[in-house]
Amino acid sequence: IPCYIKPLFAPLQGFAPPIKTGYNNTIPGSYATTTRADFRYSRFPVPAIKDSNMSTILLTHEDCVNHEPGPMHPESPERLKYVLAVLEGVDFSNLDRRPAPLGSVDQIARIHPRDHAEAVIAAMPSEGRQAFDPDTIASPGTRDAVLRAVGAACAAVDAVLLGDATNAFCATRPPGHHAERT
């Protein structure tokens, strides 16, 4: 993997050997030093890897490009388009490419109260834009983009914990950096 893309995969390297990409590998417990052995005391059992030649799973969907927060917003569809263009390169030909499934309210309700999740989804605009706060703006494509991002994250975790993959990368948007327990 070229050095310009390694940081994208680094946080999901938990079941792979440590990576050496210039991160501070001296910090105990940092993701750059995590190995399969580090998970023996975690709440998840270390899965048996079914195939030692498994590739990274890439989960994405064209719906994720349809979230349009507006021309002045820094989080734009162009960011995902660029990442996906890079991932089309020969260096990434071994990625196991899978469509991001639609997530569900049940999956969202694992973190957020069900009524909150349902209210946010119901408030998604069918035209124009809806600002939930100054930095969180929804468009007609946001609902499906959000559900694809939720579905991708859950599918990625399931695949790794079940041993179907050594790691996974979700190329989705909108980003979940505003998502926190409510």
N, C-alpha and C positions, 0 to 999 in steps of 0.2 A: 504494500500500500504506500503510495507516495506520501511524503511528509506533510503536504498541504491538506490531506484528507484524514490522516490518522486521528486528529483530535475529535472528529465526528464519531469515530468508532470507539475511542478510548473509554468512555463511561460504561460501555456495555461489554467490556472485556472480562467480566467477573469470572467466567469459567474457562478462560484461556490462560496461557502462560503470561507472566508479566510482560508489559510492553516497554520499550526503551525509546521514547520519542522526544526526550528533552524535558519531560515533566520531572518534578522533584521526586525521584524514586527513593528518597531517604525518609519520607514521612510514613511511619507505620500506619497501615490501614488505608492509605490513599489508593485510589483505584488503579494507579500505575503499578502498584506492588501486589495487587490482589491475585491470588491463585485459587485453584479449586480447593486446596487444602484449607484455605482461610474460611471456607463455608461450612466446615464440619460442625461448628457450634452455632450456626445460624438457625433461624426458625424454619428454613427450607432445607430439605435433604439435598445433598449433592446428587444430581441425576447421573445415571450411568449413560455415557455417551454411546449412542447406538452405532455410529459410524465415525471412525476417527478421521475421515476425509470430508466431514461436513463443512459446508461453506456458510458464510454469514447470510442470514435472511435479511432481505431488504423489503420492507413493507411500505407501500405508498399507494396513492390513488389520485387520479386526475381531479376528483372533487376538491382536493386540498388546495388546488390552484384557484378555485372559484371563490375563496374567501377574499373579499376586496375591502380593506379598511379605509381606502381613499388614497389619493395621489400624494398627500403630504405625510402619510404615516410611514414610519421607517420599516415596518414589517409588511413587506409587499410580496405578491406572487412571484416576482422576479427572483427573490432569494431562493425559493424552492426550485424554480426552473433552472437556476444556475447549478444547484447541488445535483439535480437529476441529470443535467447535461454532463457534469464531471463524472458521475457514476456510470455513464454510458461508455466511458473510455475502456480500452483494452485491459487496463490494470484491474478493472472491476468485472471482468467477464465471468468470473466464477460466483458472483453473487446469486443466491437463490431468491429470485424476484417473485414476490407474491402480492396480490392486490390486498390493500387494507380493507378488512371487512367493516361493515357498519357496526359501530358500538351501540349499546343500549342504555336506556335510563337505569336499568338494573346495575350495569357496570359503573355508571356515574354515581349511583346511590351508595356505592361502597365507600366513597369519600365525602360526598355532599348529601345533605338531606334530600330525599326524593322530591318533596314539594318545591325545593329550590331549583333542582335540576329541571323539573317539568316547567317551572315558571320561566326559566332562562330560555329553554327550547321554544316555548310558546311565544316568547317575545322576539324571536328572530323575524326580521322583516321579510316580506315577500317582494318588496321593491324599496329602493332607496337604501339608507343606512340608519342603524339604531345605535346610539352611543350608550353603553352601560356605565361608563365612566370616561374621563378624558382620554384614556389610553386603550380602552376596550370597545372597539367599534365593529358591529356586525353588519353584514350585507346579505342579500338573498342567498348567496352560496355558503354562508357561514355554518348553517345548521348541519348540512351534510359533511362539510369539512371537519367540523368538530367531532361528529360521530365517527368519521373515518379515522381521525387521530386517536380517539378513545379505543376504537376497535383494533387499530394497529398496535397500540401499546399493550393491550391485553393479550392479543395474539402473540406478540413478541415474547412477553413474559411466559406465557403458556408453553411456547415452543422450546424455550431455553430450559425451563424447569422440568419439562417432560423428556428432555434429552433429544429432541428432534433437531436441535441446532446448538452449536457452541456459543453463538452470540447472534444478536439481531440489531438492525438499525431501522428506525422509523423515520422516513422522510415525509413528514406531515406538517401541516399547519392548519389552524393557527397554533402558535406555540402555547404550551401549557404553563408558562411562567407565572400566570395569574392564578392558576388553579391551586387552591389550598383548602384545607378542611374548613367548612363553614358551619 
